[in-house]
Amino acid sequence: MAIWMRRLARNLALCTAGFLLAVAVALTVYVERLPELHVWHTAVLDAEYTRDSPISTFEEYQALEDRLFAQLDERVYRRTRPAGADSVNRYRRGSLADPARWPINWNRSFLLQAQHPRRVVLLLHGLTDAPYSLRHLALRLQRSGATVLGLRLPGHGTAPSGLRTVTWQDMAAAVRLAARHLDKLGGGRPIDIVGYSNGAALALHYVLASIDDPSLPRVGRLVLLSPQIAISPAAGLAVWQARLGHLLGLQKLEWNAVHLEYEPFKYGSFAVNAAALAHRITVENQRRLRQLAQAGMLEQMPPILSFSSVIDATVEAPAVVTQLFNRLPAGGHELVLFDFNRQAGVEPLLNWNPDPMIDAVRSATPRHYGLTLVTNRDRQSLAAMAVHWPSERQTATRTPLGLSWPREVYSLSHVALPFAPDDPIYGGFPAGPGPGIQLGNLAWRGERGALQISASSQLRLRWNPFYAWLEDRAVAFLQLE
């Protein structure tokens, strides 16, 4: 019996060793095939703000930001070669994507003050993004009489390596610091928040926290663009890949994607940790929403105006309906959905049909919020109209927008909503030559796989043909016009 047991143990050990060796070989081959990392993927910028930083004011946040960008220059830019005339790498000085080509570095936090502010507004950008994404709206809000703070969230605006270690709690702490600064500038009046994508999740988190914590400045109104209410649960499991990479010293495993960094105010590369933190904040928000709903406290939510495309490959678009708006009691809320271009005739080619989502939200009973659908006037026309159903009602009004779908565009995208058609980087119709790279109409044709910029990235719509209408709606909702 003892001999049999020893043989069994030896065989199990050999099998286990063989299995581990096979896994090690497979992992080695997999890692070797991954793209090479560069200094902007590995640089450690320890002047970044965290929730444990000894910082209590926005002025101190900006001073720390000065140190952070000095580190970026020293530890990244000075370790790369100067750019040639045709370079598009943002981390090479003088390239077409170098942020220094622009008069203002929109990777940094900014404060636009109105002479006699009627509102104070906090702007929160999305994941991998920078304050540039809400620049158009910021300038319009200032012209309309608002003091506007565009916050650079921790981990952003510098190098993609910042996304390897940042947490959503770091971001949430920065939001609270900025809110307190606006509270002081506004003399205690409620602040308004505009959140884009992951910034919308942070905005919602702040609002939910302020209901419980009377020490936090109150929110007057909330505007959400492409809100990240839920994302794929697989994002929450991605953190184990990063942990394995850290354990084995394989930094490549800490990245979901490593791409050419050709955008001056947005990362192309995406760290595994970024997906994990995005999932975690949505889970936390859902937990708090359920708790407040059970306690009957969602009546304290400020009015929300939200804009989403019904076709969105980044977040789970229906979640804004099922996991946010359908939970809200009456309170002046409105959901705006941008339909796909019904005249394009793409229905047979779509991977999913958004019609059931539209029909479900339109006919929901009770529906304590207004619903607006931006869609074609009819299937034979590119002209757009807004179909609006008031809260609790099934009868709609139809208003022409005076805007049309571009003929070659079949839908908006997650990233398109905050960008005007004349944006110098992402616009389809720039007002004139900009200081650097233009990406709005990028659609080169040739052999597949030959370019460092993928075909899917080129064809993704980067600007919003209905931006002027969206901007007017947001400004009116914030009671500035």
Disulfide bonds with the S-S distance in Angstrom:
none
